[in-house]
Amino acid sequence: MEKENDILKWLNREISDEELMRLKESKDFNTLDKIAHYSSQIETPKVDVNKSLADLKLKTKNTSKKGKVIPFNFKNLYKYAAAIILLLTTSYFLLFNTNNTNFKTAFSETKNFNLPDNSEVVLNSNSEISYANKDWQENRNLTLNGEAFFKVQKGKKFTVNTEIGDVTVLGTQFNVKERVNYFEVKTYEGLVSVTYKNTLIKLPKGSIFKVVNGVIDTTNTFNINEKSWLQKESNFKSTALHFILDEIENQFAYTIETKNVDLDILYSGGFTHSDINIALKSVTIPLQLSYKIDGKKITIFNHDK
């Protein structure tokens, strides 16, 4: 405390000779001396208090008359415009889209659910359905990407929209499959209407409509008692191999690669969804192919080449 008092007296030039001698003997005196020297070189601004007060009163008076002036700024314009657009978009979404419902399945997953009219849906693996709850009873309309089985309650028109074609019924049981370059509709009960490229096709019970790579398949019937993916089994009739392999990927969540294999070769038969090895043998043995499993990767190859 004595040292601090000596420093304050020295800065105020009130220090005695004895106190000065004591301060100079301290190890910090050289630093203090330099600080005092450089601080003495700084000029503090001289302020005319009366003039400053008068200027402030005048500025306040002018501001109150003219009001506050905000310079125009294009950045502010963009900011406000963006806020308005966001508000309008959000309002539209809240008014018209809050009742949208989506169901989605991953690889090797299926899902059962009911629609608002109690129509039953079984969604196959790697598939998605979306529809609007609002006015569902008046507009039974949904979008499908993938495969699903429908058991529709009787009522007004029921439509399944896909990227390739649309399916319309009143009340029936049917299956719709839409994959890349593949579209298939099977009727299990009642009558189904399929719209494909502005052409309307009527499918009674036991009928099938299939389009592969943009070409309509001539097969028009199927066995309704034959097991399907609903019984954990996939069946095909004269279908290109690459579609079969795609379905194995969907059902088992494996990645499949091929070597020296004709992917357009036709396959008739089926495979179980319960065991990957049995499924692969069911497909590869009839086609005289071999396979190898490494982790989640499958390689299928022609052992003759």
N, C-alpha and C positions, 0 to 999 in steps of 0.2 A: 504493500500500500504506500510506503514512504517513497518508493521509486516512482510510482504513478503520479504522486503529488509533485515530485521534483520535475517530471516531464511537463505537466500542465503549467507550472510556474515558469519553466524555461520557455515554452511556446508563447506564454503571455508576457514574457520579459519581466517577470516579477521575482525571479530566482535570486537568492543571495550568493555571495562568493563561495561560502562554505558548501551550499547545496549544489552549486555548479561544479565544484571540484569533485564532489561525490558522484555526480551524474557522469562526468567525463571519464571517471575510472570504470564505469560499467562497460560491458562488452557490446552493448547495443547502441552506444552513443554515436559511432560513425554512421550507422544507418539512419538514426534520428536526424543527424546533422544534414544528410543528403536530402531527406524528405523536407526539412525546413527550407533548404536552399531552393529546391525546385518548386515548392508551393508558393514561394514568394514571387516567382516569375509569372504566375498566372494572374491575369487581370480579371476581376469580377466585373460583370456588366453594370454600368450605372443606370439606374432606373429612376425616371421622373414619375413619382407616384401620382401626383395630381393630374399629369397629362394622360397617364394610363387609365385612370379612373374615368376621365372625360371621354376618352375613345371608346371605352366599354359601354358607357351609357348611350352614346350615339349609335353604336352597332346594334344594341338591343332594341332601340327605338325603330331603326330601319327594318329590322327583321320582323317586328310585330306588324308593320304596315304591309309589307310585301308578301308575308307568308313564307312557308318553307319551300325552297326550290330544290327539286331533285333532278339532276342531270339525266337525260335519256341515255340508256345503256342497252345495246343490243343483246348483251349477255342476259340481262334481266328479262328481255322479251322472250328469248328462247326458253329461259327457265319457267316463266309463267305459262308459255304455250305448252311445254312438256307436262306441266302440272295439270293443265286443263284436259289434255289428251288422256293422261292417266286416269283422271277423274271420270271422264266419259266412258273409257274402256272398262273401268271397274264397275261403273253403274250398269253398263250393258250386261256384263258377266253376272252380276248379282240378280238382275231382273230376269234374264233369259236362260242362264246356264247353271244355276245353283242346284237344279234337280237332276243333273247328269249322273249316271251310274256306270261304273266300269268294273268288269271282272277280267282278270288276267291270270294265266297259268304259266309256270316255268317249265323247263324241260323235265320230263318224267313225272309231271303232276297233272291231275285232273281235278275238276271242281264241279260240285252240284249246287244249284241254286234255283229259286223260283222268281219269276218275273212278277210285276205288280198284279197281274190278273191270275196268278197262281199257275201259269204255264211253267212246265218244268224244263230245265236246261242242264245238260251235262257237257261241260267244256273240256275238250281234249287238251293234251299237253301243248305247250308253246302256242297258245291261242289267246284271243282277246275279244270281248264283246262289250259294246257300249250302247246306251240308250238313254232317252230322256224320260224321267218319271212324269213330267207335267203332261196332263191330258193323255196318259197312256191308254186308257180304255177307248179313247176316240182315235188314237193314232198309234197302233201297235207296230212300231218301226224300230229296228235295231241294226247295228253294224257288226259284222263278224270278220275277224282276221284269223284264219286258222280252221279249226274243225269243232263242230258241236252237234249234239243230238237234241232235238226239240220234241216235246210232247205238249202240243198247244191246246189250251182250253178253247171251246167254241166261243165265237164272238165276231167282232168286226175284223176286217182284213189284217192279217199278220204278215209282216214283210221282213225278210232277212237280206240286208244289203251286203254285197262283197265287191271287191274291185273288179271281178270278172263277170259276175252275173247276179241277178236278184231272184229270190225265192218268195212266193206269196201263197198263203194258205188261209183258210177260215178256222179250221180246227182239225189237227191231224198229228201224226208222228213221222218225223223225217230226220235225215242226217245231211248236213252240209259240210263239205270240206273244200277249203280254198287255201292252196299253197302256191308257191312260185310256179307259174305256168301249168297249174293243175286246178281243175274245178270239177266237183262231183256232188250230185244230189241223189239221195236214195229215199224212196217213199215206203214207209213201213205200214202206214194206215191212211185211208182217205185219199184225197186228190191234191197234188201239189202243182203249182204253176211256176215255171222257171222262165225268166227273161234273160236271153243272151243275144247281144248285138241286135236289139230291136225285134227279135223273134221270140214268140211265146210258145213254150212247150208244156203240154199237160202230162203229168206223170201219175198214173194210178198206182195202187199198192203193188209192190214187187218190181217197180220200174226204176231204172237208173239213168241219169243223164250225166255224161262225163266229157270234159273238154281237156285235151292234153296238148300243150304247146300251140294253142289256138285252133286245134283241129278237133271236131266232134267225133267221139268214139262211137262206133256202130253198135256196140253192145248196149242192149236196152232193157235187160232184165237181170235180176240177181235173186239169190236164195235168201229170203227174209229170216230163215231159221239158222243161217250160217252165223257162226260166232263173229263178233266185231270187237272194236276197241273197248266197247262197253263191258265186254267179258274178258278184258285184258288180253285181247288177241287181234292182230291185224291180218286181213286177208286181201289178196289181190288177184286180178285176172288179167293176164296179158298186159302187164304194166312194166314200163322201163325200169331198169335196175336202180338208176339214180334216185327215183322217187321212193323206192323201197329203202334205200340207205338213208335218205332224209328222214324217213319215218322212224327208223331205228335210232337215229340221233335224237329225235324228239322224245321217244319213249324211254330212252336209257341215259340221256345226257352225256353221251360219248361223242368224240370227234372222229370222223371216219375219213381216211385217205385211201386212195386206190393206186395200184401200179399195174400197168399192162392189162387193164380191165375195160371191156366194152360196156360203158354205162348205159347204152341204149338197148342192150339185150333184154328181151321180154321175159318176165317172171310171172308164173302163176303159182300161188300157194299162200302161205302165211307164216307168222311167227308169234310166239308167246311174248308177253310183256314181263314175265316173272323171272326170266333167267337169260342173261345176255349171251352166254355160250350156246344155249339151246336155240335162241333166236338166230344167231349167226350161222349155225350149222343148218338150220332149216332153209336158209337162203343160199349159202355157199355150196353145199353138197349137190343140190340139183343142177347148179350152174357150173359145177366142176371148178370151184374157186377155193382158195385157202385164205385164212385170216390169222392175224397175230394181235394180241392185246398187250399194250404197254401203258399201265396206269389208266388214264381216261382216254387214251388214243387207240384207235383200231386201224390196222392196215389190212386191206383186202387185196390179194394179188392172184395172178394166174400162174399156177405152178408149172404150166407147160412152157412158159417163156422165160 
